[in-house]
């Protein structure tokens, strides 16, 4: 009986490992495809931004909040001393703020405990030098937040630029190519004189969907001409662009 119990435990752990490995591989494949799609636009890379928001529905302690922030930093290869810490902890407010810039990467973590049954964590990472580590950063955030039983919403955006004003036909060609490469169906389009925004449903990006106009969406593409800079800016995000552009 004891041997059977041990075998059952082993099989359960093995299946959990397989599922975690499958989920990690799936996320990596999706984001690698997103990166390849960005490269194919031939835009000059500007930055990528990852925003993660999660909720906690139990009476989390201050020590647990600090430990969670520390683990996120450590899993990203950072030390506690790399960021400035600010704590507000009284009967009216319970918050922990972290912020800092390490070389070409800015990071902030805001942890707010609203009451004994509700707390929220927000992680914001901006990198303006390289985009190839975006998969690793996304995976770290997803796995770390899931470890603490946080069902997080993660938004990722890659931005680039063209050193001139692109004609509308050229913008349409780029958008069509992105939709094709991401195996996506256009859901809605907003178009003005110097601005285009397309929302779409990609069969490659799964598990991060939002509902919009009665449809699922998980891909958002924006293109905007900046008269001040004489550049056309492009943004590719999943599920939506959470930047002022």
C-alpha positions, 0 to 999 in steps of 0.5 A: 500500500505504501509503495502504491501511494509513493508511485501515485505521488510520483506520477502526480508530480511528474504530470505537474512537471509536464504541464508546467513545462508545456505551459512554459514552452507554449508561452515561449513559442507565442512570444518568439513568434511575436518577436519574429513578426516585429522583426519582419516589419523592418522597423527600428526597435525602440523599446518593449514594455511589460505590465503585469497586474494581479490580485490577491484575495486573502489577508496577506501580511507585510512580510509576505508582500516584501518576500514576493517583491524580493522573489520577483527581483531575484528571479529577474536577476536583480538585487534588493539594493538595485531599486529604491524601496518606499513603504507606507504602512499605517491604518489608512494606507498599506503600500510598498513601492519599488522603482529604479533603472538598471542600465537600459531597463526601468522597473517598478513594482507597486503593491497595495493592500486595500483591506484584509481580503484584497491586495493588488500588485503591479509590475512595470518593466521598460527596456529600450536596448534589446528585445530578445530577453522579452520571453524570459522576463514574461516567463519569470513574471508569469511563473512567479506570480502564479507561484503565489496563487496570483492570476495575473493579467500581463500586457506586452508591447514592442515598439519600433519606428520608421524614419519617415512618414509612411503612406497609408498604403504602406501602413496597410501592407505592414498591418496585413503582414503582421496579421498574416504572420500572427495568424490573426483575424482583424476585429476592429480598426480605428483610423485617423489622419496620422493614426491607425489602431487595429485589434485582432484575434490571433490563433497563435496567442492563446490564454490572454484574451479579452472580449471586445465588441462581442469578439475575442481579441489578443492582438493590438497594432498601432501606427502613428506618425509623429510630426515633431520627430518626422517618424512613423511609430509602430506598436505591437501588443498582446492583448492590448496596447497599454501606453499613451501613444 
